[in-house]
């Protein structure tokens, strides 16, 4: 976290400078108060006026510098937190898909919202507070030694005890802070799941069960928070007790010296005020040390994210398909329990239209994910024009290949923005994608046309309408290879037929289509139909060849036809 502490060095220096200036003014004011008492005791009118003027100047200066301290502190916090959150977000954003999916997305939300807030409060703000506490302590110490060495020695005889108290509880404080952070992450995950599945909750009438789950998670968070606060209360109370001793021992000695005539009343008042500038920084610094040490596990948690290198976009550049896509002896498993793909060998020539069919769980969608490099830990090869896909830049892979998926995510923006996805496309290109995806009828019925909002995750649209936007989104990229993963599953038969037919009409487009809809007219138009079962390719050929074979596809097709 030191990286972000020193990122705005000029602002950090200004915070330190004004903290010292503010401390000088406060120490000076302690002497002014003592002088006011002394001139009142001696009835020195001229001296009183002079001291009063100095006091007024000091108060005005304190107000101005206090304002500047708050301004520069706010700027420093703003810059540091923006930089920290930006680095966290960038490192999450540039993870590969497999790494991203290895952690619940709610954990990322909790880190950006909850953990960074803890870092701001318990780390950055406390570091800035420590500037003034340290400067007050140093200046106060120097001043009290100059004022009366006996009082100073008495203060420091027991003055450092509160500093060592947090060290005794550091490990336990850190453990409880980490537990609180983890409970916040779990709570965020729970809330995200509840709100994401709101329709399911309502339709299955499970509000009471969900309410119990929420209350359980909510109570767990608050219990962990209370546990952490309780430990802080113990540490702070012990520090305050010893801090009080630091204050009262020198106070008693000062009173004794005044009674003996070895000290003035004004000097006594000054020493009392200076003790505040010694005791309070000791107490506060003790609490700061406790919080900074307690936040260490969360610091480490965040540093693991921000210090991880982004996925480097290294490799060969390629923006066109000239010959073919080949799968050679391709095998893959998500874990050691079950092999998802086994020894896949397949050749797809440029411009070919290939349908992949088979029962659910046969490995069809996984095959497409490997083409898109969602996972790269496969055995065998995926060759694009005889270049291993993993040797290409990841950006080149996505320039070559688009995918239309069954599950569609919509940004809370316009239809047009969800099609273009921040790409620089002309109106003609957008309109062409709208027509080819079957969106035109929908657009014409909306008051704002393609500028109409889709709502949160497409809440203003039906499932079929969202699917059409997904299709338009892929078509507008105009990549040489198009993958469809059950893309028309939620569309009616007529629209599904029209869209799939329009894709088959695109010349030179290499398309790989995973489908359950075994429409005879469409299947006849595919150059190749690949039949998968249990992670293996068991049949391959055009429609007529597979029908004549009367094997697995023949039975699958007839079952679908009967249904």
Buried (B, 14 or more C-beta within 10 A) or exposed (E): BEEBBEBBEEBBEBBBBBBBBBBBBBBBBBBBBBBBBBBBEEEBEEBBEEBBEBBEEBEEBBEEBEEBBEEBBEBBBEBBBEBBBEBBBEBBEBBBBBEBEEBBBBBBBBBBEBBBEBBBEBBBBBBBBBBBBBBBBBBBBEBBBEBBEBBBEBBBEBBEBBBEBBEEBBEBBBBBBBBBBBBBBBBBBBBBBBEEBEEEBEEEEBEEEBEEBBEEBBEBBEEBBEBBEEBBEBBBEBBBBBBEBBBEBBBEBBBEBBEEEEBBEBBBBBBBBBBBBBBBBBBBBBBBBBBBBBBBBBBEBBEEBBEEEEBEEEBEEBEEBEEBBBBBEBBBBEEEEEBBBBBBEBBBBBBBBBBBBBEEBBBBBBBBBBBBBBBBEBEBBBBBBEBEBBEBBBEBBBBBBBBBBBEBEBEBBBBBBBBBEEEEBEEEBBBBBBBBBBBBEBBEEEEEBBEBBBEEBBEBBEEBBBBBBBBBBBBBBBBBBBBBBBBBBBBEEEBBBBBBEBBBEBEEBBBBBBBBBBBEEBBEBBBBBBBBBBBBBBBBBBBEEBBEEEBBBBEBBEEBEEE
